Structure formats: structure tokens, C-alpha cells
């Protein structure tokens, strides 16, 4: 009986202990809070916006390097042209005349060089021989005059003086005819100089022969000093004529050929310069495109460098903006994608890519800015040069 009571008591104690522990755990024991994850925020991209202008990717303002009067305006605004097409022409009459003159000078220089290279012709040698005979006759006359110092001339001396004058006049006529032919042909250079020399020598010979005849007929004498001077001069003329004949027979020297070649080269350069000046009288399209603006009319006189035509390729566009600050530009790179909207075409959004970034900054209203060009991918027929455009550049979080 007592044993059962003990067991019942133990059971009661254990049950009360379990109930007490459960109550402690439920109401009195400290609780460890369950950790919770912090709410995550979604990363968002940073957009840099800038305002710019719509411009053709390829465009140019054209001007004449030299001034002049406009002869023809060959294009109108909006006209499509190909590379090399003439757009505007200046009056070029004087330029054409200058080219013709330069070409004639070149032809003459080439002819002179060819003549030197080919050597003297038989008729040129014959003329030089005639010049030598004239100089020899002058020398004979001078010697005869010197020998007349002691008295008047004999009949034989008068006859000799008359014969010498007649021979000198024949040589003079030949020299004059030869020079007239060269002068009428417009030939210059060595050949003309030789012909002129022969004519001068022949004229001097006639004058000397006439003087000798006059003195023989009048019986006058010359002083010894004057007679000796005449003989010395006649010897010099004879030697020069002999040297010219030898030069023709021996051909041109290397220095003469070099001078002739230099003359040809100089004349060729003058022709090229005249051709270039004539070509510049026509303003031509530097590339295929559309005439965007024409600012001159026929008859107008232009100063050098005056812009007369604007041409552009209206099939490829760019947006140029100088709104990007030094803070923004460090996050912009070539090739970066761009969204483009045009103020006048609000319902169209175009794609683009950064094409260029200027390396040098500008200061605008106290801010340091850089110019950026954006190539527009595709186009819109409603787009016009100079429209205001907005660009949005995604530079990341």
C-alpha cells in the first residue's frame, strides 16, 4: 500500500516538473530573434542627356581660291550631284590665253633643245661661213687703209676697194635675208643670236668697205693709231666669226644643252601652272551629295575665299553636341549606344553611336565642356539640317 503511494508520488513529481519546464520555456525563457534579409533595391542605369543639332555626316562649304567674275551657275539648291561635277564657273578667257602662251613657249623651248641635240644644219654652217668671209673682208679693208698712210690710193687700190664694197654688200644681203626669216618665225636662242651677229658683222663690213672706197677716191689718209685700231678690231671680228663657225661644226656644248633642258623644264612648269589656274576656274563637287545652298548669281564678282556653295550627303546624319561637361565626358566612349529624339519629330526615336569626342575642351558660361558627334543609324525623311536634337547616353549605374 505504501509502495503504491510512493510510485504515485513520483509520477506526480515528474509530471509537475515537465509542466513547469514547459511553462518556463513558453513564458519566461529569453527568445532568439529569427534573422530577416534586408530588402534589396533594384540597380538602375544612369542616363546623361544633352542637346545638339542635326548635321549631315559629310558636308562642305566650297569657295574659289582665286577671285573672279561668275560666268555660270550650273546647279540649284536641292540638286543631286556626283563627285567631280562642275557647280560654278568663273570667266576664264585670260586664263585660256595664258595657257596658250605657256604652251607656245614650251613648244619653242623644245624646238631649241631639239635643234641643239641634232646639230647645225648645212644652211646654218653656210651662213656662218659667209659671216667669216665678211669678217675677213673687213680685215683686208682695215689693212689696206693702214697701208695708205703714205699717200693717196692708186687706181688698183680704188678698184680693189670697189670690189670689196660689192662683195660686202652681197654678204650683207644674205645676212639680212637669213635674219628676217628667223625673226618672222619667232625663233629665239642661239640661232637668233648667231644670225643677228652675222648681220651686224655684215653691216660693219659694208660701212668699212664704203669708208675705204671713199678714202681711196678722196686720197685722204688715216692716222697710224686709228689704222692700227681698225686692224685690231677687224682681227677680233674675224676670230669671233671663226669661233662661231667652229661651234656650229663641232655641235653644242654640254652647258648649252643643260641650259636648253632647263628652259624646257621651266616652260613645262609654266604650262602646268596655267592648266591648274584654268581648272580652278570651275568649282567641282568634292563628293556625291545634295546642293544645300547656293549664294551667288551669274555676273557677280567674288573675292578669294568667298563661300558660294554648300554641299552635303543627306543620306547619313550626325548629331553634334557640346553640352557634355567634364564630369559626364569621363563616362562616354567611342561606340557607346545613344538614343536620339528630334524636337520637330517627337514621335520618332532614333538609335545612334558615339562617333567622336574632341580631345580639347571649351569653356561655356564658366563650364568646361566637350564636343561629341553621334552617328545616327538610319534616317527619317522629315529630318533637316540644323534641327534641334536630344541625345540620351546610357553610362551605367
KALINPE-V363189 format. One record per residue. N is the residue number from 1. RES is the residue in one letter. SS is DSSP state (2 for helix, 1 for strand, 0 for the rest). OMEGA is omega in radians with two decimals (999 if undefined). Layout:
# KALINPE-V363189
N,RES,SS,OMEGA
N,RES,SS,OMEGA
This chain:
# KALINPE-V363189
1,X,0,-3.14
2,X,2,3.10
3,X,2,3.14
4,X,2,-3.14
5,X,2,-3.14
6,X,2,-3.12
7,X,2,-3.14
8,X,2,-3.13
9,X,2,3.12
10,X,2,3.13
11,X,2,-3.11
12,X,2,-3.12
13,X,2,-3.13
14,X,2,-3.12
15,X,2,3.13
16,X,2,3.12
17,X,2,3.14
18,X,2,3.12
19,X,2,3.14
20,X,2,3.13
21,X,2,3.12
22,X,2,3.12
23,X,2,3.11
24,X,2,-3.14
25,X,2,-3.05
26,X,2,-2.96
27,X,2,-2.98
28,X,2,-3.06
29,X,0,3.11
30,X,0,-3.10
31,X,0,3.08
32,X,0,-3.07
33,X,0,3.10
34,X,0,-3.12
35,X,0,3.10
36,X,0,3.13
37,X,0,3.09
38,X,0,3.12
39,X,0,-3.14
40,X,0,3.11
41,X,0,-3.14
42,X,0,3.10
43,X,0,3.14
44,X,0,3.13
45,X,0,3.12
46,X,1,-3.11
47,X,1,3.03
48,X,1,-3.13
49,X,1,3.11
50,X,1,3.12
51,X,1,3.14
52,X,1,-3.13
53,X,1,3.10
54,X,1,-3.14
55,X,1,3.04
56,X,1,3.13
57,X,0,3.10
58,X,0,3.10
59,X,1,-3.11
60,X,1,2.99
61,X,1,-2.99
62,X,1,3.14
63,X,1,3.03
64,X,0,3.11
65,X,0,3.09
66,X,0,-3.14
67,X,0,3.12
68,X,1,3.13
69,X,1,-3.12
70,X,1,3.10
71,X,1,-3.09
72,X,1,2.92
73,X,1,-2.94
74,X,0,-3.09
75,X,0,3.04
76,X,0,-3.14
77,X,0,-3.11
78,X,0,-3.11
79,X,0,3.05
80,X,1,3.14
81,X,1,3.08
82,X,0,3.10
83,X,0,3.13
84,X,0,3.12
85,X,0,3.07
86,X,1,-3.11
87,X,1,-3.13
88,X,1,3.10
89,X,1,3.01
90,X,1,3.04
91,X,0,-3.00
92,X,0,-3.13
93,X,2,-3.12
94,X,2,3.13
95,X,2,3.10
96,X,2,3.09
97,X,2,3.09
98,X,2,3.10
99,X,2,3.13
100,X,2,3.12
101,X,2,3.12
102,X,2,3.12
103,X,2,3.11
104,X,2,3.09
105,X,2,3.10
106,X,2,3.13
107,X,2,-3.13
108,X,2,3.12
109,X,2,3.10
110,X,2,3.11
111,X,2,3.11
112,X,2,3.12
113,X,2,3.13
114,X,2,3.13
115,X,2,3.11
116,X,2,-3.12
117,X,2,-3.13
118,X,2,-3.10
119,X,0,-3.08
120,X,0,3.06
121,X,0,-3.13
122,X,2,-3.12
123,X,2,3.08
124,X,2,3.09
125,X,2,3.11
126,X,2,3.12
127,X,2,3.11
128,X,2,3.10
129,X,2,3.08
130,X,2,3.09
131,X,2,3.10
132,X,2,3.10
133,X,2,3.11
134,X,2,3.14
135,X,2,3.11
136,X,2,3.10
137,X,2,3.10
138,X,2,3.14
139,X,2,3.12
140,X,2,3.13
141,X,2,3.14
142,X,2,3.11
143,X,2,3.14
144,X,2,3.12
145,X,2,3.12
146,X,2,-3.09
147,X,2,-3.14
148,X,2,-3.06
149,X,2,-3.02
150,X,2,-3.13
151,X,0,-3.12
152,X,0,-3.08
153,X,0,3.05
154,X,0,3.10
155,X,2,3.12
156,X,2,3.13
157,X,2,3.10
158,X,2,3.12
159,X,2,3.12
160,X,2,3.12
161,X,2,3.11
162,X,2,3.12
163,X,2,3.13
164,X,2,3.12
165,X,2,3.14
166,X,2,3.12
167,X,2,3.13
168,X,2,-3.14
169,X,2,3.07
170,X,2,3.12
171,X,2,3.11
172,X,2,3.13
173,X,2,3.12
174,X,2,-3.12
175,X,2,3.14
176,X,2,3.13
177,X,2,-3.13
178,X,2,-3.14
179,X,2,3.14
180,X,2,3.12
181,X,2,-3.14
182,X,2,-3.12
183,X,2,3.13
184,X,2,3.12
185,X,2,3.12
186,X,0,-3.12
187,X,0,3.07
188,X,0,3.08
189,X,0,-3.01
190,X,2,-3.09
191,X,2,3.14
192,X,2,3.13
193,X,2,-3.14
194,X,2,3.13
195,X,2,3.11
196,X,2,3.12
197,X,2,-3.13
198,X,2,3.12
199,X,2,3.11
200,X,2,3.14
201,X,2,3.13
202,X,2,3.10
203,X,2,3.12
204,X,2,3.13
205,X,2,3.11
206,X,2,3.14
207,X,2,3.14
208,X,2,-3.14
209,X,2,3.10
210,X,2,3.12
211,X,2,3.12
212,X,2,3.13
213,X,2,-3.14
214,X,2,-3.13
215,X,2,3.12
216,X,2,-3.13
217,X,2,-3.10
218,X,2,3.13
219,X,0,3.14
220,X,0,3.13
221,X,0,3.07
222,X,0,3.05
223,X,0,-3.13
224,X,2,-3.12
225,X,2,3.13
226,X,2,3.14
227,X,2,3.13
228,X,2,3.10
229,X,2,3.11
230,X,2,3.12
231,X,2,3.13
232,X,2,3.12
233,X,2,3.14
234,X,2,3.09
235,X,2,3.13
236,X,2,3.12
237,X,2,3.13
238,X,2,-3.14
239,X,2,3.13
240,X,2,3.11
241,X,2,3.10
242,X,2,3.13
243,X,2,3.12
244,X,2,3.08
245,X,2,3.11
246,X,2,-3.14
247,X,2,3.11
248,X,2,-3.12
249,X,2,-3.10
250,X,2,-3.13
251,X,0,-3.09
252,X,0,3.07
253,X,0,-3.14
254,X,2,3.12
255,X,2,3.09
256,X,2,3.09
257,X,2,3.13
258,X,2,3.12
259,X,2,3.12
260,X,2,3.10
261,X,2,3.10
262,X,2,3.08
263,X,2,3.09
264,X,2,-3.14
265,X,2,3.12
266,X,2,3.13
267,X,2,3.09
268,X,2,3.11
269,X,2,3.12
270,X,2,3.10
271,X,2,3.13
272,X,2,3.13
273,X,2,3.12
274,X,2,3.09
275,X,2,3.13
276,X,2,3.12
277,X,2,3.13
278,X,2,3.13
279,X,2,-3.13
280,X,0,3.06
281,X,0,3.06
282,X,1,3.10
283,X,1,-3.03
284,X,1,-3.12
285,X,0,3.13
286,X,0,3.11
287,X,0,3.12
288,X,0,-3.12
289,X,1,-3.10
290,X,1,3.07
291,X,1,-3.09
292,X,1,-3.10
293,X,1,3.02
294,X,1,-3.00
295,X,0,-3.12
296,X,0,3.06
297,X,0,3.09
298,X,0,-3.12
299,X,0,-3.12
300,X,0,3.10
301,X,1,-3.05
302,X,1,2.97
303,X,0,3.11
304,X,0,3.07
305,X,0,3.13
306,X,0,3.12
307,X,1,-3.08
308,X,1,-3.10
309,X,1,2.96
310,X,1,-3.12
311,X,1,-3.09
312,X,1,2.98
313,X,0,-3.05
314,X,0,3.07
315,X,0,-3.12
316,X,0,-3.03
317,X,1,3.00
318,X,1,2.93
319,X,1,3.11
320,X,1,-3.14
321,X,1,3.05
322,X,1,-3.09
323,X,1,-3.04
324,X,1,-3.09
325,X,1,3.12
326,X,2,3.11
327,X,2,-3.11
328,X,2,-2.97
329,X,2,-3.12
330,X,0,-3.14
331,X,0,-3.11
332,X,0,-3.11
333,X,0,3.07
334,X,0,3.12
335,X,0,-3.12
336,X,0,-3.11
337,X,1,-3.08
338,X,1,2.99
339,X,1,-3.03
340,X,1,2.99
341,X,1,3.14
342,X,1,-3.05
343,X,0,-3.09
344,X,0,-3.14
345,X,1,-3.01
346,X,1,-3.08
347,X,1,-3.10
348,X,1,3.03
349,X,1,-3.09
350,X,1,3.06
351,X,1,3.10
352,X,1,3.13
353,X,1,3.13
354,X,1,-3.12
355,X,1,-3.12
356,X,1,3.10
357,X,1,3.14
358,X,0,3.14
359,X,0,-3.08
360,X,0,-3.09
361,X,0,2.98
362,X,1,3.11
363,X,1,3.14
364,X,1,3.13
365,X,0,3.09
366,X,0,3.14
367,X,1,3.06
368,X,1,-3.08
369,X,1,-3.14
370,X,1,3.12
371,X,1,-3.12
372,X,1,3.04
373,X,1,-3.10
374,X,1,3.05
375,X,1,3.11
376,X,1,3.11
377,X,1,-3.02
378,X,0,3.13
379,X,0,3.10
380,X,0,-3.09
381,X,0,3.13
382,X,0,-3.09
383,X,0,3.09
384,X,0,-3.14
385,X,0,3.06
386,X,0,3.11
387,X,0,3.12
388,X,1,-3.12
389,X,1,3.05
390,X,1,3.10
391,X,1,3.08
392,X,1,-3.09
393,X,1,3.13
394,X,1,-3.06
395,X,1,3.07
396,X,1,-3.08
397,X,0,999
